[in-house]
Amino acid sequence: MKKNKNIKKVYVGFAADILHEGHINILKIASKLGEVTVGLLTDSAISSYKKLPHLNYKQREIVLKNIKLVKKVLPQDSLDYTKNLLSIKPHYVVHGDDWKFGIQKKIREQVIKTLKKWSGKLVEPKYTKNISSSKIKNKIIELGTSPETRKSKLKRLIDAKKIVRIIESHNAFTGLIAENLKLIKNKNFLEFDGMWSSSLTDSAIRGKPDNQAVDYSTRILGLNEILDVTTKPIIFDADNGGKIEHISYLIRTLERVGISAVVIEDKVGLKRNSLFKNQVGVKQDSIENFCKKLKKAKEAKISDDLFIIARIESFILGKDLKDAMRRAEAYSQAGANAILIHSKEKYPNQIFSFSKNFSKSKFFKPLIAVPSTYSRTYEHELINNGFKVVIYANHFLRAIHPAILNVAKMILKNQRSFEAEKKISSINEVINLI
């Protein structure tokens, strides 16, 4: 059967995370103009201007391919339509008129410029009022998320973003800040992608030293309060994971509640915080023993979505690059999904030297940085050196201490709270966050 050359080609760009009547209206208008090809934005494209979509690309693709108004679905791997338009050369591009303003204004201008090359036209139906995927998505978020959905997000974020930004959170209140805070800077969408459950912070807020004095059961009880009010992925700091005989139970518990990743460090014995200068008496596990622990953790997990992250303490304990490399390759082969290379230097030279060498290895896995001491390092420097995740590991805790101390001093000094009001959030701000 010959293809009708008179049939016009129509291109529609969609995120299509949650389909609604506005999307169907666009597709109806587009289908009247010709055969509709949907350029479906990938997770990476969507994450460049708003939150990671609720559904992954494959799930969204299946939905669109089963709509009779759609002839074909293609991936659109950036907000810019140019690549797909040059390939298809459609007679029409259809998009709601809502993109005349805001973050997509320049994208629209580029579409018009590109279409002119073959006298294509932009058709802009009136935006369907009071309907938006973001509003619907926010309603869904208000209802919470499932452990399975949360657990899978970290893996998707690592695939979709240049770098995944994680912030320490130690209670439901700080979790809400990490969940809801977003900024637009130079037309770039910025947010924290997930949370770090820190053993240091969990100990400090309970007034105990960071030496595993707070057991896993207590920490997980506290973690449940964060899980109740957030949807973003959580990375759990498991210290050395405890005894190898017990690690399976820890992994299963964390997986059951929806944790996305577990970090296990290769030190043994009574814990001493890695940022202490004096590491005398602290011992690193043998490669053989630690690999057994990683294998045990891998065997215990049910889903491939749960990341087992090996934290290498070689630089902390004064060992060299060769030791760190040997461990990274062995841990990778033992089942680690990612490698956290730790350092307490003021500059990132050590970890960059490591990443340069590890990137050449056939056992390479995604790299994680914790810039607590080398805080001058920009995220773009981490990206350029092969890091996929950055963890701001204790900043909410450290922010709380001076703030509370200063307010307490002001109240004592003035014998009233009026002077402190300018230094603290209003009651309404707090209520609105919750």
C-alpha positions in Angstrom: 0.0 0.0 0.0 1.5 3.4 -1.1 1.8 6.1 1.5 -0.2 9.2 0.8 2.3 12.0 0.1 -0.3 14.6 0.8 -0.6 13.6 4.5 1.1 16.4 6.5 3.6 15.6 9.3 2.8 17.1 12.7 5.2 17.2 15.7 4.1 17.6 19.3 6.6 17.8 22.2 5.3 16.3 25.5 6.5 15.4 28.9 3.3 13.4 29.4 4.0 12.5 33.0 0.4 12.6 33.8 -2.0 12.8 30.8 -5.0 15.1 31.2 -7.6 16.8 29.1 -5.2 19.5 28.0 -2.9 16.9 26.4 -5.8 15.2 24.6 -7.0 18.6 23.3 -3.6 19.3 21.8 -3.5 15.8 20.2 -7.0 16.3 18.7 -6.0 19.6 17.1 -2.7 18.1 15.9 -4.4 15.0 14.4 -6.7 17.2 12.3 -3.6 18.7 10.7 -1.9 15.4 9.8 -0.1 12.4 11.2 1.1 13.1 14.7 4.6 12.3 16.0 5.1 12.9 19.7 8.6 13.9 20.8 8.5 12.5 24.3 10.9 14.2 26.7 13.3 11.9 28.4 13.8 11.9 32.2 17.0 13.9 31.5 15.2 16.6 29.5 12.4 17.0 32.1 14.9 17.1 35.0 16.5 20.2 33.4 13.5 22.4 34.1 11.4 20.7 36.8 11.3 17.6 39.0 11.9 14.1 37.8 8.7 12.8 36.3 6.6 10.4 38.3 6.6 7.8 35.5 9.8 6.8 33.8 10.3 7.1 30.0 9.2 3.6 29.1 6.0 3.9 31.1 5.1 7.2 29.5 5.9 5.9 26.0 3.6 2.9 26.4 0.7 5.2 27.4 1.2 7.5 24.3 1.7 4.6 21.9 -1.7 3.3 22.8 -3.5 6.6 22.0 -5.1 6.4 18.6 -4.4 10.1 17.9 -0.7 9.3 18.0 1.1 7.8 14.9 4.6 7.6 16.3 6.6 8.3 19.5 10.2 9.5 19.5 12.5 10.4 22.4 13.3 14.1 22.7 16.5 14.2 24.8 16.5 17.9 25.6 14.1 20.8 25.9 15.4 22.0 22.5 13.3 20.7 19.6 15.9 21.4 16.9 17.5 17.9 16.6 14.1 16.1 16.1 12.7 18.9 13.9 15.7 18.8 11.5 15.3 15.0 11.3 11.5 14.9 10.7 10.9 18.3 9.0 7.3 18.5 10.1 4.8 20.7 8.3 3.4 21.7 11.8 4.5 21.9 15.4 1.6 22.1 17.9 2.1 23.4 21.4 -0.2 25.2 23.9 0.3 29.0 24.0 1.5 28.8 27.6 5.1 28.6 26.5 5.2 32.2 25.3 6.4 33.2 28.7 8.8 31.7 31.3 11.5 29.1 31.0 10.4 27.8 27.6 10.2 31.2 25.8 13.6 30.7 24.1 12.7 27.2 23.1 9.6 28.5 21.3 11.7 31.1 19.5 14.1 28.4 18.3 11.2 26.3 17.1 9.9 29.2 15.0 13.4 29.8 13.6 13.9 26.2 12.7 10.5 25.8 11.0 11.2 28.7 8.7 13.9 26.7 7.0 11.1 24.6 5.2 8.1 27.0 5.7 6.8 24.9 8.5 4.2 26.5 10.9 3.7 26.7 14.6 0.1 26.2 15.8 -0.6 27.3 19.4 -4.0 26.3 20.8 -5.2 28.3 23.8 -3.9 26.8 27.0 -6.5 24.7 28.9 -7.1 26.7 32.1 -7.0 25.2 35.6 -5.3 22.0 34.3 -1.6 21.2 34.7 0.5 18.1 35.2 2.4 19.9 37.9 -0.8 20.6 39.9 -2.0 17.1 39.6 1.4 15.7 40.5 1.5 17.9 43.6 -1.9 16.5 44.7 -0.4 13.0 44.2 2.6 13.9 46.3 0.4 15.2 49.1 -1.0 11.6 49.3 2.6 10.2 49.7 4.5 7.7 47.7 5.1 4.0 47.8 8.4 2.4 48.9 8.9 0.9 45.4 8.4 4.3 43.7 10.8 6.1 46.1 13.4 3.4 45.9 13.7 3.5 42.1 14.2 7.3 41.9 17.9 7.4 42.8 18.8 5.1 39.9 16.6 7.1 37.5 18.2 10.4 38.7 21.7 9.1 38.2 20.8 8.1 34.7 19.0 11.4 34.0 21.1 14.2 35.6 24.6 15.4 35.3 24.9 15.3 39.1 22.5 14.2 41.8 22.3 16.7 44.7 21.7 15.1 48.2 21.3 17.1 51.5 21.4 15.7 55.0 18.0 15.5 56.7 17.5 14.3 60.3 13.8 14.8 61.0 10.5 15.4 59.2 10.9 19.2 59.4 14.3 19.2 57.6 12.9 16.6 55.2 10.1 19.0 54.2 12.7 21.7 53.4 14.7 19.3 51.2 11.5 18.1 49.6 10.0 21.5 48.7 12.9 23.9 48.2 13.5 24.9 44.6 15.2 27.8 42.9 15.5 29.2 39.4 19.0 30.6 38.7 20.0 31.8 35.3 16.9 30.0 34.0 18.2 26.7 35.4 15.9 24.7 37.7 17.7 23.9 41.0 16.6 21.6 43.8 17.8 18.9 46.2 17.2 15.5 44.6 17.2 13.5 47.8 18.2 13.2 51.4 21.1 11.7 53.4 20.4 9.9 56.6 23.6 10.6 58.5 24.8 8.6 61.5 26.7 11.7 62.7 23.5 13.8 62.7 21.3 11.0 64.1 23.8 10.7 67.0 24.3 14.4 67.6 20.6 15.3 67.8 20.3 12.6 70.5 23.2 14.0 72.4 25.4 11.0 71.8 28.8 10.5 70.2 29.2 9.4 66.6 30.4 5.9 67.5 27.3 3.8 66.7 25.9 4.5 70.2 22.6 5.0 68.5 21.5 1.6 67.1 19.9 1.0 63.7 16.5 0.3 65.1 16.4 3.8 66.7 17.6 5.5 63.6 15.1 3.7 61.4 12.2 4.7 63.8 13.3 8.4 63.3 13.6 7.8 59.6 10.0 6.7 59.3 8.9 10.3 60.3 10.8 11.6 57.2 9.4 8.9 55.0 5.8 9.9 56.1 6.1 13.5 54.7 8.5 13.2 51.7 8.7 11.5 48.4 12.4 12.0 47.4 15.0 9.2 47.6 17.0 8.6 50.8 20.5 7.4 51.1 21.2 5.7 54.4 24.6 6.0 56.1 25.1 2.5 57.6 28.6 3.1 58.9 30.4 -0.3 58.5 27.1 -2.2 58.3 27.7 -4.0 61.6 28.5 -7.7 61.7 28.4 -9.6 58.5 25.8 -12.0 60.1 23.4 -9.1 60.7 23.7 -7.1 57.5 21.0 -9.1 55.6 18.4 -8.0 58.2 19.5 -4.3 57.9 19.3 -4.4 54.1 15.8 -6.0 54.1 14.5 -3.6 56.6 15.8 -0.5 54.7 14.5 -1.9 51.4 11.1 -2.6 52.9 10.6 1.0 54.0 11.8 2.4 50.6 15.4 3.5 51.1 17.1 4.0 47.7 20.7 3.3 48.7 22.8 2.0 51.6 26.4 3.3 52.2 28.7 0.8 53.9 32.3 1.9 54.8 35.3 -0.4 54.9 36.4 0.3 58.5 36.2 -2.1 61.4 35.9 -1.9 65.1 34.5 1.0 67.2 33.6 3.8 64.9 35.6 7.1 64.9 34.3 9.9 62.7 36.3 10.1 59.5 36.7 13.9 59.8 38.7 13.6 63.1 42.4 14.4 62.4 43.5 11.6 64.8 42.7 8.2 63.3 45.2 6.4 65.5 43.9 2.9 66.2 41.3 3.0 63.5 41.5 -0.1 61.2 40.4 -0.7 57.7 38.8 -4.0 56.8 40.7 -6.3 54.5 39.5 -6.3 50.9 38.5 -10.0 51.2 36.4 -9.5 54.3 34.7 -6.3 53.0 33.9 -8.0 49.7 32.2 -10.8 51.6 30.1 -8.1 53.4 29.1 -6.4 50.1 28.2 -9.8 48.5 26.0 -10.6 51.5 24.3 -7.2 51.2 23.7 -7.7 47.5 22.3 -11.2 48.1 19.9 -9.8 50.7 18.2 -7.2 48.5 15.2 -8.1 46.5 15.2 -5.2 43.9 17.9 -4.1 41.5 16.7 -0.5 42.3 18.3 -0.6 45.8 21.9 0.7 45.5 24.7 -0.8 47.6 27.4 1.9 47.9 30.9 1.0 49.0 32.6 3.8 50.9 36.4 3.7 50.7 38.4 5.1 53.7 41.9 4.7 52.3 42.7 8.4 52.1 41.2 9.1 55.5 43.6 6.5 57.0 46.7 7.9 55.2 46.9 5.2 52.5 47.7 5.9 48.9 45.9 5.9 45.5 46.9 2.3 44.7 45.2 1.0 47.8 42.1 3.0 47.0 42.1 1.7 43.4 42.5 -1.9 44.4 39.6 -1.6 46.8 37.4 0.2 44.3 37.8 -2.5 41.6 37.4 -5.4 44.1 34.3 -3.7 45.7 32.8 -3.1 42.2 33.3 -6.8 41.3 31.7 -7.8 44.6 28.5 -6.1 43.8 28.8 -2.4 44.8 26.5 -0.2 42.6 28.5 2.9 43.3 31.7 4.0 45.0 31.9 6.8 47.6 35.6 7.9 47.8 36.1 9.8 51.0 38.7 12.5 51.8 39.3 15.1 54.6 41.7 17.3 52.6 40.9 21.0 52.0 41.1 20.5 48.3 39.7 17.8 46.0 43.1 16.7 44.5 42.9 13.3 46.1 39.5 12.4 44.9 40.1 13.8 41.4 43.2 11.8 41.1 41.2 8.7 42.1 38.3 9.5 39.6 40.8 10.0 36.8 42.3 6.6 37.3 39.1 4.7 38.2 37.3 6.1 35.1 39.8 4.0 33.0 38.9 0.8 34.8 36.6 -1.8 33.2 35.0 -2.1 36.7 34.0 1.6 36.9 30.9 2.5 38.8 29.2 5.9 39.5 31.2 8.0 41.9 30.0 9.9 45.0 31.7 12.9 46.7 31.1 14.2 50.2 32.7 17.7 50.2 32.6 18.4 53.9 36.2 19.6 54.0 36.8 20.6 50.4 33.7 22.8 50.4 35.2 25.4 48.0 34.7 22.8 45.2 31.9 23.6 42.8 29.5 21.0 41.5 30.6 21.6 37.9 34.1 20.6 39.0 32.8 17.4 40.4 30.9 16.8 37.1 34.0 17.4 35.0 35.9 14.9 37.1 33.3 12.1 36.7 31.2 12.3 39.9 27.5 11.6 39.6 26.3 12.3 43.2 27.3 15.0 45.7 26.2 14.6 49.4 26.1 17.7 51.6 26.4 15.5 54.7 25.9 17.6 57.8 24.8 21.1 56.8 21.3 21.2 58.3 22.8 20.1 61.6 25.5 22.7 61.5 23.0 25.4 60.6 20.8 24.6 63.5 23.5 24.9 66.2 24.5 28.6 65.7 20.9 29.7 65.0 19.5 28.2 68.2 22.5 29.3 70.3 22.2 33.0 69.1 18.4 33.1 69.7 18.8 31.6 73.2 21.5 34.3 74.0 19.2 37.1 72.8 16.3 36.0 74.9 18.5 35.7 78.0 20.1 39.0 77.4 16.9 41.0 76.7 14.7 39.0 79.0 12.1 38.9 76.3 11.8 37.4 72.8 11.0 40.5 70.7 14.7 41.1 69.6 15.0 37.5 68.5 12.0 37.7 66.2 14.0 39.3 63.3 16.4 36.3 63.4 13.8 33.5 63.2 11.0 32.4 60.9 7.5 33.7 61.5 4.9 31.2 62.8 3.1 31.5 59.5 6.2 30.5 57.5 6.5 27.4 59.7 2.8 26.5 59.4 2.8 26.9 55.6 5.8 24.6 55.2 3.9 21.9 57.0 
